C-alpha cells in the first residue's frame, strides 16, 4: 500500500509489500526519487500480500496500521507513527484469526472492524467467517459476528451512512461469484439512543466555520468527517476519519471549525457523523468539503514527478537493491 503524504512529510510512505526482498517499506521522496527505509521490529514479516491497512482515527494523528496478509496468512498487526521524527513499525495486539484478503473498516467510534479473508490464498475451506474489532485506545481485539458467506478475493466491506457495515463480493474460483450481501450491526447501535442531526450545511469550506443543529448538543463527544470508501484487493488508501473541532453553543447548536490542511482531508464528499459520549454515532449527513487553494502535494503533480513503472527483480523500487546486489 502507498499512503499519501500527510501533513509536513513531502513523501509517499510505502507501508507494505508482497515481496520481502525487492521492496522494503519506507518514505519515497517524490522530488528526488530516493527512498528512506523505516525501522522494522524483530520478527516483522515482510510477506504481507493482501494485508489490511488503515489510517487510524483521527487522520490528524497520522498513525497507519497494517494487519494480517501473507500466504499462508498471519495474524500480526503493527502501527507506524508518521509524525515521529524517526517513524518505525511497532507491534500491537495480534488478531484472533490469521487473514489473507483482509477487509478493514474505520468505524465512527474510532475502532477498526475487520472481516473476511482466508488462511490460504484462493482456498475456500480456509475462509474466516468470524469478524473482530480492534480498539486502538486499549490495544485489544473483541470478537464480532459470524458471517454466513466467506469473503475472499475481490470481496469488500464498507461503512454505510447509518453506521452499519456492508460486506459483499468474493470470487476465489473466478466466475464463481458470491452474490449475497450481508450487513453487520456494530455494538454501538445497541448502546442507547443515537444523536440526531437536524440541520447541517451541504457544503463546508476549508478553514471555515459552520453550525450543526442537534437536540443532543451537550452530549456530543466528536464531530467527524469520514471519507466514502472504494476498496479493491483489501486496499483503501483514501479511508479516513477527520476530526473537527467544535463547541456546544447552547443545548441545541454546535459551532464547528473546519481544518485547512487538504493533505489530511482531500476535497470531496464526506459522511458527517456526530458521536456522543457513549460512542454512539448519529446517522451521517453528506457534506461537500471544498473551497481550499492548491494543496501542497497535488495528486496530478505527484503523478508527473514519479516514474510510474512496474518494479521487478531487474527494476527495483528507488532506493532498494536487486536481490543479487
N, C-alpha and C positions, 0 to 999 in steps of 0.2 A: 504494500500500500504506500502511496505517496500522500502525505498530509500537507496541505497547503501552508505556505508561510503564514505565521501567526504573529501579530504584534510587531516587535522590532527585529525579528530574525529574517534577514533577506535570503532565505534559502528554502529548499524543499526538504522535508525530513522523510527519508526512506526508512520506514519502520518495520518492514518485513520482507522476506524473500523466500521463494520456494527452493532456492539452491544455497546450501551452506558454504559453497566455495567461491562462487563468482561475485556475488554482491553482498557486502556487509552493510548493515544499517548505518545510516549517518546523515549528515547535512550536506546537501548538494548546493553549492553556491551557484546561482543561476547566472551571475555576471562573469565568473571565472571558470565555470565548469570544473570545479575542484570539489572533492568530497572530503569531509571531516568525519571520520569514523567515531561512533559513540561507544562507550564502555559497555561490555557485556558481562553480566554476573556469572559466577561459576555455575556450570550446569545448564546455561541458557542454550536452548535448541534453536539452531538457525533453520531447521526444516519446519517451516510454518505455513506450508502451502494451504490456501483457503482458510486461514485463520480469521477470527473476527477482530475488528479494530474499531475503536470508538474514541472520540474526543470527549472526555468525561465532563460532566456539568460542574460548574458553568464553563462555557467556552473561554471566558477570560482567564481561567487558571492555566490553560494550555497544557493539560495533562492528557496524554494519549495512552490508552490501554490496548494491549493485544492479548488474545486468548485462544488457546487451542490450535488447531491446524495440524499439518503433518500427515503422513501416510506410512505406517499406521498413526492414528490420531494421538495427540497428547492432551492433557487437561490443565497444563500450567498457564499462568497468566502473569503479565508484567506491566508495569506502568513507567512511563518516562515523562519527566517534567521538562517541558521545552523552555520554561522560563529560567531554569537553573543556569548558573554560569558554566557548568560542565554537565550537560544533560547525559544521563545514564539510565539504563533499564534497572528497575528494582523489582524483585519478585513480590507478588501479593498472593493471597489465598488462592489455591487451585480450585477449579471447577469440580463438581462431583463426578461429572462424566467427561471422558475424552471425546472431542468432537472435531471432525473434518467437515468442511462446508458449514461453518458456524453462521448463524444469524443473530446479530446483537442489536438491540433497540434501546435507545435512551428514553426513559420514561419521565413524565413531568415531575415525579417526586425525586428525581435525580439518581435513581437506581438504574441498573442495566439489566434488561430482560434478555436472556439467552435461550435460544431454542434450536431445534433441528440438528442436522449434522449426522455423522455416522462414524464408526470406528475405523473403517477402511474404505478407501475411495471406491465408489460405484457398487459396493456390496450392500444390498438392501437388507440383508439379515442383520447387519450391524447398526441399523438406524437407531438413533437415540430419540425416544419419544418423550421423556420427561424434561420439561423446561426447568430453568433455575434463574434466580435473580441475585445480582451482586449489589451490595451496598458499599460504596466507596468510603462512607463515613465510618463504618465499623470493620471494613475488610472482611466481610462474611458473605457466604452464599446460603440461600434458602431454596428448598425445593418448591417448584411451582406445579402447574397442572400437567397431566399426561395427555399427549395428543393421540388422535386415532390414526393419523396419516404420517408416515415418515417423510421428512423434508430433507432431501439430499441435493444433488447437483441441480442448479437452476431453480432453487427454491428461494423464497423471500419471506421476511417478516417486517411489518411496518406499523408505525403508530398511527392510529386514527384520531380525528379531531375530538372524539368523545372520550379519549383516554384508553380505549381498548387497543389490542394488538391483533392485526390480521396476519395469518400465516397462509401461504399459498405456494403452488408450484412444486416441482421436483420431476425430473425425468432421467434417472440414472441409467436406464437402458435405451435412451433415445426412442422417441415415438411412443414410449410407454408413459404418457403424461399423466401426472396426478392432477385431476381437475377439481377435487374437493377443496373447499375453503374452510378454515377454522378461525374462530375469534376467541382470544383469551381475555379474560376479565382480571386485571391486576388486583392485588389486595386492597389498594387504596379505594376501590369502588365499594368496599364493604366497611368503611370506617366512619360512616355517618354522612350527613347532608353535604352536598357539594356547593362550593361558591358559585355565584351566578353573575355573569357579565350582562348588564342591562344595555349599556352603550359603550362603544369604543370607535374611534375614527377608523375608516377603512384604509387610510394612508398615514404613515408616520415618517418623520424626516430625521435624518442623521443630525445629532446634536440638538434636536428639538425637544419639545415638551408636549404632553397631551394628558387628557383626563379619562379615567375609566369610572363609569358609574356602576356600583355594585352594592347590594344591601349588606354585604359582609366585609366592608372596607376595613374594619378594625381587626378582623380575623386573618387577614392575608399575610402570608409569610414571604412568598415570592411572586413577582411578576416576571414572566419569561417568554421569550420567543423560541419556538422550535421549528427548525428547517424541515420542510417536507422531504420525505425520503424517496430515494430512487436506487434501490440495492441491485447489484449484479455480482454474481460469483462471490458472495459473502463480503462484499466491499461497498461501503457507502461513505466516501470521504467528505461529503457535504453535511452529514448529520451532525447537529449541534444544538445545545441548549444555551441561549444567550440571556444572561441576567440583566434585568432593567432595574435601575434604582428608582425608588418610589417613596412617597409619604402619604399617610392617610390624611386627607384634607378635612374630612369630618366622617360621620358614621356611614356615609354612602358614596364617598368620592375618593379616588386615588389620584395623586398628582405624580406623573411618571416622567422620568428623564430618559431620553434615547441616547445611546452611545454614539460616538463619532467614528470609531475605528471600523472601516469597511473590511479589513482583513480578518476581523473577528466575526463580523456579521455581514456577509456579502449582500448587496441589494437583491430584493426579490420578495416573494410571498412567504409568509411565516404563519404558523399557528400561534396565537397569543393565548397563554394559559394564566389563570390565577391559581395559586396553590395555597391552601390555608395552613394553619399551624399544626394540623394533624397529618399533613402530607396529602390531603385530598385535593385533586385538581378540578377546576371548572371544565365545562365543555369549551373547547377552544373557539375563538373567533379569528377569521382570516384577516390579516393586515398586510399591506404592501410597504416594505421598508425601502425608501428612496430618498432622493434629494441631495446626495453627497457629491463631492467633487471626484476627481480621478483618484483611485486608490493607489497606494504606494507600489503595489505589485499587481498591476493589471494583467488578467489572465492572457490576453492576446499578446502582450509583450513578453510574458514568460514563455509562451509557446515559440515566439520568434527567437528568443535567446537560447533556448535549449536545442541541442542537436537531437531531434526526435528520431531515434534509431533503436532497433531491436538489439538487446545485449545477448552475447553468446560467449562461448569459450574463447573464441578468437577476437571478440569485440566486446570486452567487459565494460561495465559502467565506469564513468570518470572517477579517478582516484583509487581504483581497485586494480588488482593484478590478475594476470592469466594464471590458471591452475599450475602451469608448468614453470612460472617465474619463481 
